[in-house]
Amino acid sequence: MPSALSCLPEIFANLLVILCLTRTGYGWLPDLSSKLVNSINRIPSISFKSNASLPDHFTVLYQDDNSILLGGREKVYNLSVFDFNERKDSSIYWASSEAHSQLCNLKGKAEEDCQNYIRILFQTTPGKFLICGTNSYKPLCRILRRQNDKMIVEKEMEGTGLCPYDPEHNSTAVYSSGHLFSATVADFSGTDSLIYREPLRTELSDLRQLNAPNFISSLTYGDYIYFFFRETAVEYMNCGKVIYSRVARVCKHDKGGPHQSSGRWTTFLKARLNCSIPGEYPFYFDEIQSTSDIVEGRYGEDRAEKIIYTVHTTPTNSIGGSALCIFTMASIQDVFGGAFKHQESINSNWLPLSESVVPNPRPGECVPDSRVLADRNVNFIKTHPMMEEAVGAMHGRPVLVRVSLHYRFTAVAVDGQVRTIDDETYDVVYIGTDNGKVLKMVNIPGINSTKAHVISENEVFSINTPIRQLKTAPGYGRVIAVTKDEVKLITLNHCETIHHCNECMELRDPHCAWDLMKSACVSLDAVTSFRYLVQDVKNGNILKCKNSPTNDNEVSVVKHERKEFADDPLEDDGFVDELKSKEAAEEERKECGDLGRVASDYLHMIVGGAIVGGLVFGFVCGYLVSRRFHAHPNAPSFIEQRNHLDRLNVNQNSFLTPRPKTVNLDVLNVSAETLPPKKDNLDSLKNLNITNEGTLQKIKKTYI
């Protein structure tokens, strides 16, 4: 029987193969690890909370370079965008009346719900503001006018269709061309979803237009207002239920249709947003959660692009996946100029409609006066609100994908086109999650692709605290993070935490660069000159650190610059002495550095030699041990002897028992002459001849 020790070389070889395969397997996965992971106590932040015990359902209503207006329970907070100091004199108080609160309680709502949560605030004209609140499940709006540093109520009106009933409801609004465009619900139960601009709205209970939507955001672009939302896909109903991400648009100057359509949109269209990993069977991230504002810049091409960043997730009952996608406004417009979806009957498939049956002027486009459109045009837009093609993501795939059991993306904000010392521009993107984290990443565009580099993953709030909104604040790395009951001004500028040039280069943060003179990683918004800075966001090349004053090359560069700028008033004797001291220190560091580089260069050779030596040593030891303990080739094994003896002891009367055979001593290879005599404890000699009576039974008992 082979010895266990003789198998050691084979075991070592198998382990080596497994390690190699495992290391190769890691190479198949994208490098999405964060360079920095910061706990909540390492993030500089300023927190703001109200003093009351009831939740505030905070939301950012308005923001400029100096202030941020925060909507909460019965109040609009005016905070400084720099230090979060509350300007109490500029705050707006608006509580529900006692009658409205009592009516809300009678309808079965809790005390928490029967408050006035401010959801909308826009400046309509200089000195005038439109403000709307839930008002204890009876939405109300006011026109406020500033007079002598005080806000005077000029007008009060119903807010149905403009403001949600429930502060938790996903709603959005944008003010443009003297009108408020809103996407919300228009009833107490929250089932009548609509896109509204007085007096126009989407069709009531028409699942082809809106089917249980969750509105995310809205923006104005050109002659249109765009709404982003997720909803149950009516075109997929024959195959089950699924949620799709959508973008819809209406014309700003839509005046409604003729006759019976005077209160309905004549330009409402919607299309699917396709954020997916491509392949034979694409993997979709169907549920949009947040969008950024429009960002304009150059992304691997000469021409400028206007884009928006969106975050999407998989359904809550599936694999926990999140993705960041980019959509260009040009691609969105192109889809709305394409083919329409058409369903012949309620059980038919949705197919593209032939262009020959599309009326002229094309439905969905702005016209001078929609009230004079033919009935054919108005009826067409009611029955064909969906576009055939989906809006594809930029470069056909997400910028960033995260599969995690711990969190999903919930919010996104962008510090657009941050300029580096090489006069290049990059977008710094902040992504919030549903467990209180904020990811900081940089979008590194290429000619036909784009790459996301995650700079840091930061724990901003406690676990299980979803981040609802993210907004950028003045200054590099400053972000406003909003949750249900707390708002934080956080600083995600990690430059000062980096102490080595290599780490500063590998961070690839457009906000940071290495200062050759100070030997420090500095923030670009805190420097006045780029003269001694090095930075490489695109590649993170640490070789640029060789130009540091801590190397001979940099010393010679500094000497050369001293000669070139000899008239510089900073070039005095103190500077020369400082430079000489740096040269002396550098000589010592260089010697140590050479040893380190030599060790690094030969480290892999040492490790490889150790592995090979271990394998050879194990093989030799195993071979020698197996030779020492290996049985004689002619000797029967223990198992064979035991089986043979068992066969001799089988019940002879059983019908399964073979016919008795005599014991063949030649087969057993045991004889009286060959067995040596054995001494017992009394030093007497005994002959182990198995032919003696009783000896075979003793051997059987011994083995058995």
N, C-alpha and C positions, 0 to 999 in steps of 0.2 A: 504493500500500500504506500503511495507516495507520501512523503512527509509534508506537513503544513508549512514548514520553513522553506521547503524547496519552491513553494508557490510565491514567495515574496517578490522575486523579480517580475513575475507576471502581474502581480498586484500593483507594484510601482508603475509599471508601464501603462496599465489601464487608468490609473489615477492621472498620469501625465496626459493621456489622450483626452480624458474628461475635462481637465483644466484648459487644455488648448481649445476644445470645442466650445466650452463655456465662454472663454474670452472672445472667440470668434463670434459667438451669438450676440454678445453685447455690441459688436460692431454693426449688427444689422439695425439697431435701434438708433433714432436720432438723438443727438446730445441736447436734451432739453433741461438739463440740471441747472439750477440757479447758482450763480457765482457766489452770492452772499445769501445767507439765511439769518434773519434777524428776529429775535424774540421781542415781545411787546415792551420790555423795559429798556431796549436798546434803540428805540425809535423816538427821536425828539418830537413831541407833540403838545398841542394845546387843546384842551377839551372844553366843550360847552354843553351844559345841560340846564334845563329849567329847574325851578325849585319845587314844582308840584309833584305829587305822587302819580298822577295819571299820565299815560303816555302822550307824547306830543305829535307823533307821526311827522317828523321833520321832513321838509323838502326845500331845495334851493329854488327860490322864485326868481331872483335877479342877481346879477353879479357884474361889477365893473372893476376898474383898476384900484379902487379904494374901498369899496364896500361889498358886502354880501347880505342880501335880504333872505331871511330864513322863515319859511312858513311853518307855524306850529299850532298849538291849541289856543284859540282865541287871541292870537297875537302874531304880528310880524316883527321878528327880531332884526335889528340893524347892527351888524357886526363889522368891525374893522377887518379887512382881508389880510392885514399884516400880523396882528397879534390877538385877534378874536375878542377885543374889548367891545362890550356892548354899549352902543350909543342909545341910552334909554330915552333921551329926549326925542329921538327920531323913530321910536317904535310905534307901531299901530296896534291899538287894542280894539277888538271886535268880538263881543260875546253874543251868544244866542239869547234871544228874549226868553223870559220865563214861560210864556205860553208855548213857544216852539219846543222848548225842552220837555215840558209836560206832555205835549202831544207825541213827541218821540218816545217817551217812556210808555205811553198808552199803546203805542204800536208794537211794543215788545222789545225794544232796543235797550241795551245796557247803559248805565250811566256814562261809561267811557265813550260810547257812540254818540250820545246826545250832547255833543259839544260842537263848537264851530271851528273846524280845521281849515285854515287858509290854504287854498290850493292854487290860486291863479293871481298874478300881479303883473301888469304891463303898464308902461307909460304910453299913453295914447297921444298926447300932445304935451308940449313943454308946460310943466306944472300940474298936469292932470294924470290920474292913474285909474286903471280899472282893476278892481280887486274882487275876488269871488271866494266863498267858503261853503263848506258842507251844511252849516247852519242846522244842526240836529236833524239830519236827513230831510231837509227842505232847502235846497241850494238857493243862495242869495248872492247878488252882485251889487257893488256900489261904484260910483264914480267919485273919486276923491280929488280935491283941489288944494294945492299948497297955498297957504295964505299966512304971512307973518310967521314962517317956520312952524306952522301947524297945519294939520290935515283936516279939511272941512268936507263933510259929506254933501256932495252936490246933488246926487241922485241915487236912488235905490230901486232895484228891479229884480225880478225872478232870475235865477241862474240855471233853470232846467235846460239841459242840452249843452251848457257851457262848463259846468262844474259837476263832479261826481257826488253822489249821495254818501258813499262810504269812503273814508279816508284811505282805506286799504286798496281801493279799486285802482287799476292801472289806467290812467287817463293822461292825455297830453293836449297841449294847446299852443298856438303860435299867433302872434298879432302881426298883421301885414296889410298894407293898403287901406288902413282905416277900419279893418274888420278883425274880429276874433274868430279864428278857425279852431275848432275843438273836436276832439275824439273822445267820447265818454259814453255814459248811459243816461237815459232820459226817463227812468222810472224807479220807483222805490225798490222793486225786487232786483234790479240790475240786469234785466233780460233784454231791454230795448237798447241795444248798442247802436251808435250812430256817429257819423262825421257831419258836423253841423257848422254852418255859418248863416246867421239869420238873413232870410227866412228859409234857406235851403238845407236839406238833410238827405241822407241816404234812404233807400226804400225801407219801409217798415216790414219786418219779418220776412225779408227776402234773403234766403241763405246764400244766394249767388253773389250778393254784394258783401255782406258781413255775416259770419257764422260763429257766434260766441268769441269775439276777438278779445285779446289782451293788448291794449295799445302801449307802445313803447316810447315813441318820440315823434316829433314833427319838425319840419324845417321848410324854409322858403328858398326856392331856386328858380330864377327866371320868372316866367309867367305862371308857375305852378306852386302848389303847396303839396309836399310829400309827407305821407304818414307811414310809419313803420310799426308793424304789429305781427302777432302770431294768432292763428285761428284754426279751427277744425276745417280740413280741406274737403269742400263739397265735391270736388272732382274725384276724390278717392273713396267716396262713401260706398260704392258698389263692392269695394274690396275690404271694407272695415273702417276703422277710424284712425286718423293720423293728424298730427298738428304740422302745419306748414308756416314758414316765415314769409311775410308778405311786405310789399311796398305798394301803396296806393297813391294816387294823385288826383287833384281837382284843379281846375283853372281858377285863378284868383278872381277873375272878372266874370265868372259864370253868373248869369242872371236868372237861371231857371228856364224851363221849357214853356211852350205855349199851352194854353187851355188847362187840361187836368194836370199837367206837369209843372205848373208854375212854382211849386214849392219843392221840386226835386232837382238834384244835380243832373246836368246834361254832359258832364265831362268826367264822371267818376270811372276810373279804371284801376285795376290792380294786377300785380304779377308776383310770381314766386321768387324768393331769394334762395339761391342754391349755394349753400356753404357745405361742401362735402369733400371727402378724400376721394380722388378719382380712381377708377379701375373698372374692371368688367362688371362688378357689382359695387357701385359707389357706396361709401359709408357717409350717411347724412347727419348733420347737426341741424335739426329741423326747428328748434325752438329759439327764436331770437330773444335776447334778454336786455340788450342796451345798444345804443349807437353813440358815436361821437358827433361833434360838429363837423362841418365840411372843412377839410384841410386841403390847401392848394400847394403843390410842390412838384418837383421833378423826380421821377421814380424809374431810373434806369434808361430813360429816353430823353431826347432833346426837348420835346414839347411838355408843357406843364399839364398836370392832371389835377382835377378836383375829385377828391375821394372822401369816403367815410369809412370808419372802422366800426365793425359790429361784432358782438360776442354772441355765440350760439351754444346751446347745450343739447344733449340727447334727452329723451323723456325721463321722468323721474323713476320709472319702473324698468329702466334698461341699464346698460353699462354706463357708468358715470363718466361721460366725456364732455369736454368743452373745447371750443375752437374760437379763434380770432380770425375774422375774414375782412377783406378790403373789397369794397365795391366802388367803381368809378361812376360819377354822375352821367358820363357819356354812355356807359353801357346800360344804365337804367333808362335813359331816354331812348336808346335804340330799341329796347324791348317793347316800349310803349308804341313804337312805330311799326311793330311787326304784326304777325298774324293773330287773330282772335281765336279763343276756344269756342267750340260749338257742341251742344248736345241736342241730338234730334228729338229724343223723348226721354222720359224720366229714367228709363232703364238702359238707355244707350250709353256708349262710351263717349268721352269728350275727345273731339278731334279738331284739327285746325280747319278754320273756315277759309274757303276760297276767297281770294282778293277781289274776284269779279262781282261778288254780292255785297261788298262793303260800300255803303252809300258815300256820297260826296256832298259836302265836305266831310273829311274823315272824322268819325266819332271819337270824342276824347280830346280833341284839339281845341284851343281857344279860338273863338270867333268874335267878331265885333258885338253882336247882339244875339244871344242864344234864344231869345224869346220868339224869333222869327224863323227858327229852324223848322224843317218839315217834320211831320209826325213820324215819318219813316226813320229819320235820324234819331229822334228821341226814343222811339221804341227799340231801335237796335241797341242803344247803349244800356237799356234796361235788361235785355236778354243776353248780352254779350259783354259783361264787365271784366272778364278775365282774359289775359294774354296767353297765347300758346307757349311761347318760350319763357324760360326762367332766366333771371338775371344771374350771370355767372360771376364767381369771385375773380378778383384780379389774379392773373396767371393760373387760373383754373383750380386753385387749391387754397386751403387756409394758410395763414401766416404762422400761426402757432396752434398746436394741439396739445391738450393735456388730458390724460385718462387717470382719474383719481377717485378713490373711494372716500376721500376726506372732504373734497370741496368741488364746486362748480363755479364757473364765471357768472357774475351778476351785473357788473357795471364796467364802463370803459371811459377813459378821458385821455386826451392827446395833447402833449406839448409839441406843436408842429414845427418842423423845419428848424431845428436847433443847429446853429452854425458852428463848425469846428474851426480849429486853427488852420486847417488846410483849405478853408473856404468851401467845404462840403456841408451838406445839410442832411439831417436825419430826424425822423419822428421818434420821440420818446413817448411810449405808450404805458399807461397805468391801468391795471385790470383788477377790479375788486371781486371777491369771492363770497360765498354764502357762509363761510366760517371765519370771517373777520380778517382776512389777509388781503394785502395789496401787492401785486406783482409789478415790478418795473422792468420794462424791456425796451429794446431799440430795434426799429425796423431798418434792416440793411438791404436796400434794393439792389438787384442786378439787372442785366439787360433783359432776360426773359424769365426771371424768377425773383423772389425776395426771401430773405432769411430773417428769422426772429432770434435775437440773442437776449436771453433772460438775464438781466443784471442782478436782480435781488428778489427775494421772496420775504415779505415783511408781515409780521403779526401785529396788526394795528388794534384790533378789538379782541375780546375774549372769544373762545371757541363757540360756535353755534350762534354767532351774531352776524346776520347777513348785512352786507354793505349794499345800500340801495342806490346811492349816487356817488359819483366821483367828479370833482371839478379841479382844474389846475388853478393855482394861485401865483401871483407875481414872485419871481425868484426861481432859481434852478432847483428842481426836485421838491417843490412845495405843492401839496395836494390837500384838497378838502374832501374828507370822507364822511358820508352821511349814513346813519342808521336810524332805526325807529325812534330811539330815545336819546341819542347822543351824536354830536358832530365834533370831528377832530380836524385840526390843522396840523398835518404831519409833514416832516421834512425827510425826504428820501434822497438826500444828497450825501453820498457815501465817500466823498473825496477825502475828508479828514480822517476817516477810519483806515485808510490805506497808507502803509509806511514803506513800501518798496516799489521800485520802478516797474519791475516785472508784473506785480499785482495790479498796478495802475493801468498798464497796457492791456492786460488780459481782462480787466473789467469792461473795457470797450464802452464806457459811458460817455456820451457826447458832452456831458456836463463837466467832465474831469479831464485834466491833463497833468503830466509830470513836469515840474519846474526843475530845470537842470541846476540852477543856481541855489535854490533853497533845498533841493533834495526832498521835495514834498509833493504829494498829489493835491492839486489845488482845483477849486471850482472856477470855471471860466468867467462867471459873472462877478468874481471878486478880484480879477486881475485887470491891469490897465495896458499890458503889453504882452504879445505872444512871442517875444524875441527869444526867450530861453525855454519855451514849452515844447514838449513832444507829445504826440497823441496818434493813435491808430485805431479808429472805431471799426473800420472795415475788416481788418485782418487780425488785430490784436498782436502785432508783431513785437515781440520783446527785444528783438535786435536793435530797435531804436534806443533802448536803454544804454547801448554801448557808447552813445554820444553824451552820456552823463559826465559831469565834472569829476565823478568818482573813478574815471578811467583816463589813461594817458591821452587818448585821442581828444577828449574834451578839453584837457588842460592846454593842448596845443591849439585847439580852436579858440579858447579864451585868450591865449597869448596873441594869436593872430588878430582877434577882434580888438585887443588893447592897442596894437599898432595902428589898426585901421581907424579906431576912434580915440586917438591919442589926446584929442582936445576935450574929451569927455571929462567934466568936473569930478566924476566919481573915480577917475583913474588916479588915485593918490598913493602915497606910500603905504597907507593902511591896507589898501586893496592888494598891493603887491605882497605884503607880509602875509595876508590872509591866503593868497593864492599859493605862496610857497609852503605854508603849513598844510594846505590841502594836498600839494604834490607829495610832501613827505608822508602824510597819512595814506595817500593813495598807493605809494610804493609798498607799504606794509599790507594794505588790503589786497593788492594785486598778488603778492606771494601766497597769501592764504587762498585767494580765489583760484590761482593756478592749481593748487593742490585739490581744491574742491572739484574743479573741472576734470582733472585727471581721474579722481575717484568716480565721478559721474560717468566718464567715458568707458571705464573698465568695469563698472558695476555689473552690467549685464553679462560680461564675460565670466566674472567670478561666480555669479549665480548659476549660469549655464554649466560651468565646470563642476560646481558642487552637486548639481542634479545628476549629471552623467556619472560622477564618481560614486554617488550614493547608489545609483542603479547597478553599477559594476560590482561594488562591494556587496550589495544585497544578493546579487546573482551568485557570486563566488561562495558566500556563506551558506546560501541555500543549497547549493550543489554539494558542498562538503558535508553538511549536516545530513542531507538525504542519503549520501553514500555511507555515512556512519551508521544510520539507523535503518537502512533498507534491509529487508529480510532476504534469506537465501532464495535464489530463484526457484529451487526445487521444493522448498518448504511450502506446505499448504497454508493458505491464509486462515485467520481465526474464524472468519465467517464460513469458509468452506468446511472446516473441521466441525463447527457447531451444527451446521445443516446436516452433515453426514451422520453425526452422532444422534441427532434428533430423529433421523429416518430409522435408525436402529431401534429406537424406543417407541415407535408407533404401535398402537394396538393391533396385534396380528389378526384379530378377529374381525376387524372392520373391512367392509367391502371396498373401501377406498384405499386400503393398504396394499401395496404391491407385494408380489410373491417374495418370501424371505430369501435373502442372499447371504452367503458367508462373507465375513469380513476379509477383505483382501489386504494383507499386510504390505504387499508391494505397493498398492495404491496409496495407503497411508504412509508408506515409507518409514515405518517404525518396526524395529525387531529387537529381540531380546539381546542379540549380540552387540547391536550398535548403541543401545541405550547405556549410558554410564551408570555405574552404581551411585546411590545417593545415601548420604548419611543423615540419620534422623537426629533428634536432640540427644539421644543416648549414645551417639557416635557409633551406632551399629549400622552395618551395611545392609541395604535392601535392594533387591533386584526388581526393576520396574517393568518386568515382562508382562505385557498386556494379556498374554495367554493364561496367566495365573488366575485363579478363580477370585472374583471380586475386584480385580484391578480395574477392569473396564468401567465398572459402576463408579469407582472413585474418580476416574478421569472425567466421566460424564458429569458428576456432581461439581467437580472443580470448575469445568468450563461453563456449565449452566448456571 
